[in-house]
Amino acid sequence: MSEKKCHTAFGVYGILLKDDKLLVVNKNRGPYINRYDLPGGSLEEGEALSKAMKREFLEETGLEIEIKENIGVIDFKLPWSWRDFTNVHHIAVYYSVKEIAGELSVPAQFNGQDSVGAVWVSENDVSLDNASPLVIKAFEWLRTNNLGIDLNTYEDWKVLK
């Protein structure tokens, strides 16, 4: 049996709610390909967390946002074959955000862009079959006001190709 090797991914993610629906993006690559995910992503070198959140949200959705609060940090671990890694350990900083300008638009495609557009979904619209663990956790936070503190592990995760 081969040894598991884990890639650590770190990113910022925004929770924007309107009419009891959460804004999510459709992913076109990565471990959440062909699933809904929260708008957000990785930081550019030296970039502040808040600046990265605003930039990522605009790039992926077309909306300018204001950050209302830092909700907290939670992590996920799941199987994902990428380069020489077998798993990903995804550390996610969650923010509650407010829309201040812009309109939903199809994002420009460039190297590193993994969103192909944003849609509004209700909690009944999502499951682990069509959404990332980040989206599931966002709805949990909206219900309970608690992200939890323990690592969320998904041993049976299937990357949808």
C-alpha positions as CSV (number, residue, x, y, z in Angstrom):
1,M,0.0,0.0,0.0
2,S,1.4,3.4,-1.0
3,E,1.9,6.1,1.6
4,K,-0.4,9.1,1.5
5,K,1.0,12.5,0.8
6,C,-1.0,15.6,1.6
7,H,-1.0,18.9,-0.2
8,T,-1.9,21.9,2.1
9,A,-4.2,24.5,0.5
10,F,-5.1,27.7,2.2
11,G,-7.8,30.2,1.1
12,V,-10.4,32.8,2.0
13,Y,-14.1,32.2,1.3
14,G,-17.1,34.5,1.4
15,I,-20.7,33.7,2.6
16,L,-23.2,35.9,0.8
17,L,-26.8,35.2,1.6
18,K,-29.9,36.7,-0.2
19,D,-33.5,35.6,0.2
20,D,-32.3,32.5,2.1
21,K,-30.0,31.5,-0.8
22,L,-26.2,31.3,-0.7
23,L,-24.1,32.5,-3.6
24,V,-21.9,29.7,-4.9
25,V,-19.6,29.2,-7.9
26,N,-19.3,26.3,-10.3
27,K,-15.8,24.8,-10.3
28,N,-14.0,23.7,-13.4
29,R,-10.9,22.2,-11.8
30,G,-9.4,21.0,-8.5
31,P,-10.9,18.6,-6.0
32,Y,-14.3,20.4,-6.2
33,I,-14.5,20.2,-10.0
34,N,-18.1,20.0,-11.3
35,R,-19.5,21.0,-7.9
36,Y,-20.7,24.2,-6.2
37,D,-18.1,25.9,-4.0
38,L,-17.9,29.2,-2.1
39,P,-16.5,32.2,-3.9
40,G,-12.9,32.7,-2.8
41,G,-9.5,31.1,-3.1
42,S,-5.8,31.4,-2.6
43,L,-3.8,34.5,-1.7
44,E,-1.3,36.1,-4.1
45,E,2.2,36.5,-2.7
46,G,2.2,39.0,0.2
47,E,-1.6,39.7,-0.2
48,A,-3.7,40.5,2.9
49,L,-6.5,38.1,3.7
50,S,-9.2,40.8,3.3
51,K,-7.8,42.0,0.0
52,A,-7.7,38.5,-1.3
53,M,-11.3,37.9,-0.3
54,K,-12.5,41.0,-2.1
55,R,-10.4,40.2,-5.2
56,E,-11.4,36.6,-5.4
57,F,-15.1,37.4,-5.0
58,L,-15.0,40.0,-7.8
59,E,-13.0,37.7,-10.1
60,E,-15.3,34.7,-9.6
61,T,-18.7,36.4,-9.4
62,G,-18.5,40.0,-10.8
63,L,-19.7,41.4,-7.4
64,E,-17.8,43.9,-5.2
65,I,-18.2,43.1,-1.5
66,E,-17.7,44.5,1.9
67,I,-16.5,42.1,4.6
68,K,-18.9,42.1,7.5
69,E,-17.1,39.8,9.8
70,N,-14.4,37.1,10.0
71,I,-16.4,34.0,10.9
72,G,-13.5,31.7,11.6
73,V,-11.2,29.1,10.2
74,I,-12.0,25.4,9.6
75,D,-10.2,22.6,7.8
76,F,-11.1,19.7,5.5
77,K,-9.1,16.7,4.4
78,L,-10.1,14.5,1.4
79,P,-8.5,12.3,-1.3
80,W,-7.3,14.2,-4.4
81,S,-4.6,13.0,-6.8
82,W,-2.7,16.0,-7.9
83,R,1.0,16.1,-8.9
84,D,2.5,13.7,-6.4
85,F,-0.1,14.2,-3.7
86,T,-2.8,11.8,-2.7
87,N,-4.8,14.0,-0.4
88,V,-5.6,17.7,0.1
89,H,-5.7,19.4,3.5
90,H,-7.8,22.5,2.8
91,I,-7.7,25.3,5.4
92,A,-10.4,27.8,4.9
93,V,-10.9,31.3,6.4
94,Y,-14.6,32.1,6.3
95,Y,-16.0,35.6,6.0
96,S,-19.6,36.9,6.1
97,V,-19.8,39.4,3.2
98,K,-22.2,42.0,1.9
99,E,-22.7,42.9,-1.8
100,I,-22.0,46.6,-2.5
101,A,-21.7,46.8,-6.3
102,G,-21.6,45.0,-9.6
103,E,-23.7,42.2,-11.0
104,L,-23.3,38.5,-11.5
105,S,-21.3,37.8,-14.6
106,V,-19.4,34.9,-16.2
107,P,-15.8,35.3,-14.9
108,A,-12.9,36.0,-17.3
109,Q,-10.9,32.8,-17.8
110,F,-7.2,33.1,-17.0
111,N,-4.5,30.8,-15.7
112,G,-5.6,30.0,-12.1
113,Q,-9.3,30.8,-12.6
114,D,-11.4,27.8,-11.5
115,S,-14.9,29.4,-11.5
116,V,-17.2,29.3,-14.5
117,G,-20.0,31.3,-13.0
118,A,-22.0,31.9,-9.9
119,V,-25.5,30.9,-8.9
120,W,-27.8,31.2,-5.9
121,V,-28.7,27.9,-4.1
122,S,-30.8,27.0,-1.1
123,E,-29.7,24.4,1.4
124,N,-32.1,21.9,-0.1
125,D,-30.3,22.3,-3.4
126,V,-26.9,21.0,-2.1
127,S,-25.4,17.8,-1.0
128,L,-21.9,16.3,-1.1
129,D,-22.8,14.9,-4.5
130,N,-22.9,18.4,-6.0
131,A,-21.2,20.7,-3.5
132,S,-17.9,21.1,-1.8
133,P,-17.5,20.6,2.0
134,L,-17.1,24.3,2.2
135,V,-20.6,24.9,1.0
136,I,-22.1,22.3,3.3
137,K,-20.2,23.9,6.2
138,A,-21.4,27.4,5.2
139,F,-25.0,26.2,5.5
140,E,-24.2,24.6,8.8
141,W,-22.8,27.9,10.1
142,L,-25.9,29.7,8.8
143,R,-28.1,27.4,10.9
144,T,-26.0,27.1,14.0
145,N,-23.6,30.1,14.0
146,N,-20.8,27.7,14.7
147,L,-18.1,26.4,12.3
148,G,-16.8,23.8,14.8
149,I,-13.1,23.3,15.6
150,D,-12.3,19.7,14.4
151,L,-10.8,18.6,11.1
152,N,-13.6,17.5,8.7
153,T,-12.4,14.3,6.9
154,Y,-14.0,12.9,3.8
155,E,-12.3,9.5,3.2
156,D,-14.8,8.5,0.5
157,W,-14.6,11.8,-1.5
158,K,-15.0,11.4,-5.2
159,V,-13.5,13.9,-7.6
160,L,-16.1,14.4,-10.4
161,K,-14.4,14.5,-13.8
